[in-house]
Every structure is written in structure tokens, then in C-alpha cells.
Amino acid sequence: MINRAFVRVLLTSAALAAGALLTGCNSDQVALATNAKANQPVPPKLVATIAEKDMDTQSPILVRVFKQEAELEVWKQDRSGKFGLLKTYPICRWSGDLGPKVREGDRQAPEGFYSINPSQMNPQSAYYLSFNTGYPNAFDKALGRSGSQLMVHGDCSSRGCFAMTDEQIAEIYALGRESFFGGQRAFQFQAYPFRMTPVNMARHRNNPNMPFWRMIKEGYDQFEVTRQEPKVDFCEKKYVFNAQKPPGATRDPVFDAAAKCPAYVVPDEITSAVREKQQADEAEYAKLVAKGTPVAKLNTGIDGGMNPVFANRVPGASTGLSDAGEAPGLSLANFTPVPGTIPGHVNPPRAPGADEVAAAPASAAPAPAPVVPSTRVAAVSAPEKPSFMSSLARKVGIGGNAAADTTAATAKPAESRAAEAKPAEAKPAPKPVAAKPVETRQAAARPPYKPATSDAPATTASAPVQTQTALVSGAVPVLQSNSFDSRFAGFK
């Protein structure tokens, strides 16, 4: 008798063999899922939670992502047929601004409704494990939007992706894999700028993306009231949810994202429940606007966000565009230690400018002061005092110019980065700085990966180059030549 595990591997291999070469956030070709990373079992603690919630390990899943809250939710179908929240994961890094992705290279992470099938799972990802979000969908294409290979992956590095820690993506990947083994053909991926609550809608009421957000809120509301995966179609360059053929029709409506909408209806039980929710939301929204709820600032130049769970562990980090909002979210107290390994090369969101500090969320405060000042001093430290012989050599014209050129060439990159981040702080330090800050940053390099596997990428555990230790807090680091940002600067 053929071993059951072997049959499972063959089924996975057949599904994944249809994948094509993945670039952008993942540069490796989809291969047979025979490596240890892709076949890690669902952790026993999570299996116990699944049983407690009256779910099956192989029942269908649904994934929701919220940029502002920097959270990823995995929902799972229980034995009653409805979806229940299984687990919420803090997002380690996402890039861009609140709003949908529009074009290749804009660094935006997508927003909208997407479908993930087995061929979009990448067991050979350069960033531990990943799955492709499916951007652009038919709606995006109808609007002429461009971009490719937008992923959810590990490594906590993002250029238009949603980046988790390696440990987190291992769990999420395993849940998706098991749902496919259970017969789910594809799971739905819903990406939002924030939780679609009256408070958040009021805060962002002046945002130019609001018409798009109100459109996808229809799908958000339908899921909230039914706890069923909404059926998604597109026509007239808009989303349509849970459309069915009208009474008396002999065939299902055919949708084309760029064409006129066919005749369709939405079931009355869904329509009435959604209408009731939306009326309550609009009443609350009107109250919030009437009492002068502050409008959120538009793009401040901060690239993306990071959940406070991670930002609080990264020296000098800011949560960027992420904040907890008013909705119940993850508690920092529940994450000791941090959920997964933060790599040493992590590039957190840039801190806001001096004029924005007062308006920034409390969670966006810089990391502990003892680390930041030492880093700033290292970035603008004065050159060492010349020796008697080198001074004499310059006076008589021997080697003086070469020495000066070398000093200038060495100091220029650090001074340039310091000026780009905070010109007011780019003053020469009164004393030379010893090598201690470098040792401190190297000590913070990524520790051994917990769910270690024999084929885990070796490069992801390397320490950052020493030039990164000389950054002013919030500046853009100089990355290795084979790093995420340098390899894929042309994408997202």
C-alpha cells in the first residue's frame, strides 16, 4: 500500500508543477514541494486551537490583510459551514502608502479581492516560503494597472509585498497547503487599507481613494454579516459581490470587467443584512464627522508600515503608516518573545519629520534612547586626528592630497545619508567614535532560525554590512549587493 504521506506529496507536486518562474519578491522557480520547509506540519498548539473552534485541519481558509493595523487574519471554516477567525498575525513589514497598487515600481502593496490557488504557492521562495496574491486581477487589468509577483512571504523585507517573519509564513503556508489537501480549489485573499469601521472611514474621508474603498467595503460588509466567502465578479470596471441570475433566467450571468454589467440579483437575505449594517455605519460616521473627527494626513513620505510588536524590538524603528486604530487588535503583552525572528537586515519604515512627531501614534516612538544616539554619532563622526608624521608630510607636499581624498571619499556617504534623513542633526561629533556601535549592531544580527530546516536559505541569516551601523535613525540603509531591495529595485 502506498504510504499516505507519499500520496500527499505527489498531489502537491502535481498542483505546484503548473507554476511558472516567479520574479520580484520571489526569484526562484516553483518546484516540487518535497523540501522540509513546505511540508512542515501545522504546529500542535494551532491544531488544538482548530479543534477547540470546531474546525477541521483541512477545512477551507480565507485570509484578510489590513495595512494600517499591520495585521493578517486567517479565517477557517467550521463544521457549521461558516468562517471563524482562527488566528491574527502581526505583519512585520509592508511597503507603499494606504491605497491600491497602480503601476509597476510604485512600491504599493495591493488592495482588493484576490484568489490563491496551489500554483501560486512557492515552496522554493528566496524569502523562505511565499504565495502570490494574484495581482493584478480582472478589475486591476480593466483599469490598466500594472505590476507582478506581489507576495506574502517571510524575511520581513518588502517592496510591494506583505512580509512576515519566517516562522509566521511557515504556519500560514501550512494552513493553505492543508486546505488544498482538503479539497479547497483556491482561498480568497482580501487586502484592505484598514479595518472598514466608521471611525477609520471618517478619519480618511478626504482621501482620494475613498470611492474605491467604499466599493470594496461592500465585500467587507457581506463577509462580516454572513461569515461566508463572498463570490466576486467584475463589470463596468467595478467589483460585484454575490451576484446570481435573476428569477426566470435560464443561465448564469457572464461578467466582463471592462463590459456592461449583465442582469443579476443579490440574495435578499444578504442584501437586507448588509443594508442594516451599512445604515448603522453611516449613522455613526455622520456623528464622527459632525463632532470634528480629525482627518488623517495624506502620504507623509513614510514608506509603508510595521506592526508595533516588531517596531518596538528594532532600534530606531517607527511603525510608519501603521497604528492600532480604534478596533480591537493584537496586544503587545501577548508577544513575549516576538513572534518570529527579525532579520538583522530589516529596513523599518522611516521615522516622520520633526514637524510630524507630535501627530504620530505613540507606538511610532523611536526605540530606546541609548541605542539611537550611538548610531547617529557613528554616522557623522569626525576623522581621526592626523599623526605628527602625516601632518609633516602634508606640509611638505608629500601624500597630503591622497590622504585628504581618501578621508573625503570615506566620509561622504555617511554625511549624505545623514543630511537626507535629518539635516539638523548632521553635525560633526566632538569626539571620534570607537568601533563599539558596530559591535552592538552586529550582535543584533538574526539569530538561528527556530523552525530550522536543512534547506533554509543561508543568505537570510547573514549580518548586515557595517555601513548600516552608521545610519542616522530613519535613514535608508546601504544594502548588500544580493539583498532584497538591490535585486528587485525595478519591481513594485
ZASEMAR-165838 format. One record per residue (C-alpha): y, z, x; residue in one letter. Coordinates in steps of 0.25 Angstrom, whole numbers, padded with zeros to 4 digits, always signed. Each point is the difference from the previous one (the first is absolute). Layout:
YZXA ...
***
This chain:
+0000+0000+0000M +0013-0004+0005I +0009+0012+0004N +0011+0002-0011R +0011+0002+0011A -0004-0013+0006F +0001-0007-0013V +0014+0006-0002R +0004-0005+0014V -0005-0014-0004L +0008+0000-0013L +0013+0005+0007T -0002-0011+0011S -0002-0011-0010A +0013+0005-0007A +0008+0001+0013L -0005-0013+0006A +0010-0008-0009A +0012+0006+0007G +0009-0008+0008A +0007+0003+0013L +0010+0011-0002L +0013+0001+0007T +0013+0008-0001G -0004+0015-0002C -0014-0003+0004N -0004-0011+0010S -0015+0001+0000D -0009-0009-0007Q -0008+0005-0012V -0014+0003+0005A -0013+0006-0006L +0002+0014-0004A -0010+0005+0010T +0009+0009+0008N +0000+0015-0001A +0015+0001-0005K -0002-0009-0012A -0013+0007-0004N +0005+0015+0001Q -0005+0007-0012P +0010+0006-0010V +0002+0015+0005P -0008+0010-0007P +0012+0008-0004K +0005-0012-0007L -0013-0003-0006V +0000+0014-0006A +0014-0003-0006T -0005-0012-0006I -0012+0007-0007A +0010+0011-0005E +0009-0010-0006K -0012-0006-0008D +0000-0013+0008M -0010-0008+0008D +0001-0003+0015T -0002-0015-0003Q +0009-0001-0013S +0013-0009+0000P +0012+0004+0007I +0015-0003-0001L +0011+0002+0011V +0015+0003-0003R +0010+0001+0011V +0014+0006+0000F +0010-0003+0011K +0011+0010-0003Q -0010+0011-0001E -0009-0006+0011A -0013+0003-0007E -0012-0008-0003L -0009+0004-0012E -0015-0004-0002V -0004+0001-0015W -0014-0001-0004K -0007-0003-0013Q -0007+0012-0006D -0012+0000-0009R +0009-0001-0013S +0005-0014+0006G +0014+0005+0003K +0006+0001+0014F +0003+0013+0005G +0008+0004+0013L -0010+0003+0011L +0009+0002+0012K +0014-0002+0005T +0002-0004+0014Y +0014+0002+0008P +0004-0014+0006I +0002+0001+0015C +0010-0012+0001R +0005-0011-0009W +0011-0010+0004S +0012-0007-0006G +0008+0005-0012D -0003+0003-0014L -0002-0013-0007G -0010-0012+0000P -0003-0008+0012K +0007-0014-0001V -0003-0008+0013R -0008+0000+0013E +0006+0009+0010G +0009+0009-0009D -0009+0012+0004R -0001+0003-0015Q -0013+0007-0006A -0003-0007-0013P +0002+0005-0014E -0008-0004-0012G -0014-0001-0005F -0011-0006+0009Y -0015-0001+0000S -0009+0004+0011I -0014-0007+0001N -0011+0002+0011P +0005-0012+0009S +0014+0008+0001Q -0007+0012+0007M +0001-0001+0015N -0011+0008+0008P +0005-0006+0013Q +0014+0004-0001S +0008+0002+0013A +0006+0012-0008Y -0013+0007-0002Y -0003-0005-0014L +0008-0007-0011S +0001-0008-0012F +0009-0012-0004N +0009+0003-0012T +0000-0014-0005G +0014-0003+0002Y +0006-0010-0005P -0006+0000-0014N +0003-0011-0010A +0013+0006-0004F +0005+0001+0014D -0004-0014+0003K +0007-0005-0013A +0013+0006+0006L -0002-0007+0013G -0003+0013+0007R -0007+0000+0014S -0008+0009+0009G -0014+0002+0003S -0010+0011+0004Q +0007+0012-0006L -0010+0011+0003M -0004+0014-0003V -0005+0005+0014H -0001+0011+0010G +0008+0003+0013D +0012+0005-0007C +0008-0013+0004S +0006-0009-0010S +0008-0014+0000R -0001-0003-0015G -0013+0008-0002C -0004+0014-0006F -0005+0008+0012A -0009+0012-0001M -0007+0008+0011T -0014-0005+0005D -0006+0012-0007E +0006-0003-0014Q -0003-0015+0000I -0014+0003+0004A -0001+0008-0013E +0007-0011-0009I -0008-0011+0006Y -0013+0008-0003A +0005+0002-0015L +0003-0015-0001G -0013-0004+0006R -0008+0009-0009E +0007-0006-0012S -0005-0014+0004F -0014+0006+0001F +0001+0005-0014G +0004-0014-0005G +0015+0000+0000Q +0004-0014+0003R +0014+0004+0004A +0009+0012-0001F +0015+0000-0004Q +0011+0003+0010F +0013+0005-0006Q +0012+0001+0009A +0013+0006-0005Y +0013+0004+0007P -0001+0014-0006F -0007+0007-0012R +0006-0006-0012M +0006+0012-0006T +0014+0001-0008P +0006+0008+0012V -0004-0011+0010N +0004-0011-0009M +0014+0007-0002A +0002+0002+0015R -0003-0015+0003H +0007-0005-0012R +0010-0009+0008N -0011-0006+0009N +0000-0015-0001P -0016+0001-0001N +0001+0008-0013M -0004-0012-0009P -0012-0002+0008F -0003+0015+0000W +0001+0001-0015R -0010-0012-0002M -0011+0007+0009I +0003+0013-0007K -0006-0006-0012E -0014-0001+0007G +0003+0014+0006Y +0002+0006-0014D -0012-0007-0006Q -0009+0006+0011F +0007+0014-0003E -0003+0000-0015V -0014-0007+0000T -0006+0004+0014R -0006-0014+0000Q +0002-0010+0010E +0011-0010-0006P -0004-0014-0001K +0010-0008+0008V +0005-0014-0003D +0013-0008+0004F +0008-0011-0007C +0015-0004+0000E +0001+0007+0013K -0003+0014-0005K -0011+0010-0002Y -0008+0001-0013V -0010+0012-0002F -0012+0001-0009N +0002-0014-0007A -0010-0004-0010Q -0002-0012-0009K +0007+0001-0013P -0007+0002-0013P -0007-0013-0005G +0001-0007+0014A -0013-0006+0005T +0002+0001+0015R +0007+0010+0009D +0014-0003+0005P +0001-0008+0013V +0011+0006+0009F +0008-0007+0011D +0010+0008+0008A +0010-0012+0000A -0002-0005-0014A +0004+0004-0014K -0008+0012-0006C -0011-0004-0009P -0002+0008-0014A -0005+0014+0003Y +0000+0014-0006V -0002+0014+0006V -0009+0009-0008P +0008+0009-0010D -0006+0013+0006E +0006-0003+0014I +0013-0005-0006T +0002+0012-0008S -0003+0010+0011A +0008-0007+0010V +0012-0002-0010R +0000+0015-0002E +0000+0004+0015K +0011-0010+0003Q +0009+0005-0012Q -0002+0014+0006A +0003-0005+0014D +0012-0008-0004E +0006+0013-0008A -0002+0008+0013E +0006-0011+0008Y +0013-0001-0008A +0001+0015+0001K +0000+0000+0015L +0010-0012+0001V +0009+0007-0010A +0000+0013+0009K +0003-0008+0012G -0013+0000+0008T +0004-0005+0014P -0004-0014+0003V -0009-0002+0012A +0006-0007+0012K -0004-0015+0002L -0006-0004+0014N +0005+0010+0010T -0006-0008+0012G -0012+0009+0000I -0013-0008+0002D -0010+0006-0010G -0005+0014-0001G -0010+0011+0004M -0006+0011-0009N +0006+0013+0004P -0014+0005+0003V +0000-0009+0012F +0015+0000+0003A +0000+0015+0002N -0010-0002+0011R +0007-0011+0008V +0011+0005+0009P +0014-0006-0004G -0006-0007-0012A +0006-0003-0013S -0006-0002-0014T +0009-0013+0000G +0000-0005-0015L -0011+0009-0004S +0003+0013-0008D -0008+0009-0010A +0008-0004-0012G -0001+0009-0012E -0014-0003-0003A -0012+0009+0004P -0004-0005+0014G -0008+0005+0011L +0003+0013+0006S +0002+0002+0015L -0008+0013-0001A -0013-0008-0004N +0000-0007+0014F -0002+0009+0011T -0004-0007+0009P +0006-0013-0003V -0010-0010-0008P -0004-0008+0012G +0004-0004+0014T +0015-0004+0002I -0001-0010+0012P +0009+0002+0012G +0007-0013-0002H +0004+0002-0014V +0014-0005-0003N +0006+0008-0011P +0012-0004-0009P +0013+0000+0007R +0009+0012-0004A +0012-0002-0009P +0014-0001+0007G +0009+0012+0001A +0007-0004-0013D -0013+0000-0008E -0006+0013+0005V +0006+0009-0011A -0005-0010-0010A -0014+0000+0006A -0012+0007-0006P -0003+0014+0006A -0014-0005+0005S +0007-0011+0008A +0006+0010+0010A -0003-0002+0014P -0012+0007+0007A +0002+0013+0007P +0012+0000+0009A -0007+0004+0013P -0007-0014+0001V +0012-0009-0004V +0011+0004+0010P -0010-0001+0011S -0003-0014-0004T +0015-0004-0002R +0003+0005+0014V -0012-0008+0006A +0006-0013-0006A +0014+0001+0006V -0003+0008+0013S +0009-0002+0012A -0006-0006+0012P -0004+0008+0011E +0010+0004+0011K -0001-0009+0012P -0004+0005+0013S +0009+0001+0012F -0007-0012+0007M +0001-0009-0013S +0015+0004-0001S +0002-0004+0014L -0008-0013-0002A +0009-0004-0011R +0013+0003+0008K -0004-0009+0011V -0005-0011-0010G -0015+0002+0002I -0008-0001-0012G +0010+0006-0009G +0001-0011-0010N -0015-0001-0002A -0001+0015-0003A +0011-0001-0010A -0006-0012-0007D -0013+0008-0001T +0006+0012-0006T +0008-0008-0010A -0012-0008-0004A -0008+0013-0002T +0011+0007-0008A +0004-0012-0009K -0012+0000-0010P +0001+0015-0003A +0015-0001-0001E -0001-0012-0009S -0010+0007-0009R +0009+0013+0000A +0012-0008-0005A -0008-0007-0010E -0004+0013-0007A +0012+0009+0002K +0011-0004+0009P +0007+0013-0001A -0012+0007+0007E -0001-0010+0011A +0007+0009+0010K -0005+0002+0014P -0008+0013+0002A +0006+0010+0010P -0013+0002+0007K -0011-0009+0004P -0012+0001-0009V -0014+0004+0006A -0013-0007-0005A -0003+0011-0009K +0004-0007-0013P -0009-0012+0004V -0012+0010+0001E +0004+0006-0013T -0001-0013-0008R -0013-0004+0007Q -0006+0013-0004A +0003-0004-0014A -0008-0013+0001A -0011-0003-0010R -0012+0010+0001P -0014-0005-0001P -0003-0006-0014Y -0007+0010-0009K -0010-0009-0007P -0003-0007+0013A -0008-0012+0000T -0006-0008+0012S +0008-0013-0003D +0013+0007-0003A +0012-0008+0007P +0002+0006+0013A +0015-0005+0001T +0004+0008-0012T -0002+0013+0007A +0009-0003+0012S +0012+0008+0003A +0014-0006-0002P +0007-0006+0012V +0009+0009+0008Q +0012-0008-0004T -0002+0005-0014Q +0002+0014+0004T +0015-0003+0004A +0004-0004-0014L +0011+0006-0008V -0005+0006-0013S -0001-0011-0010G +0001-0012+0010A -0010-0011+0000V -0010+0002+0011P -0005-0010+0010V -0014-0003-0003L -0012-0005+0008Q -0002-0015+0001S -0012+0001-0008N +0006+0009-0011S +0000-0002-0015F +0015-0003+0000D +0000-0010+0012S -0012-0007-0004R +0004-0003-0014F +0016+0000+0000A -0001-0013-0007G -0007+0005-0012F +0005+0008-0012K 
***
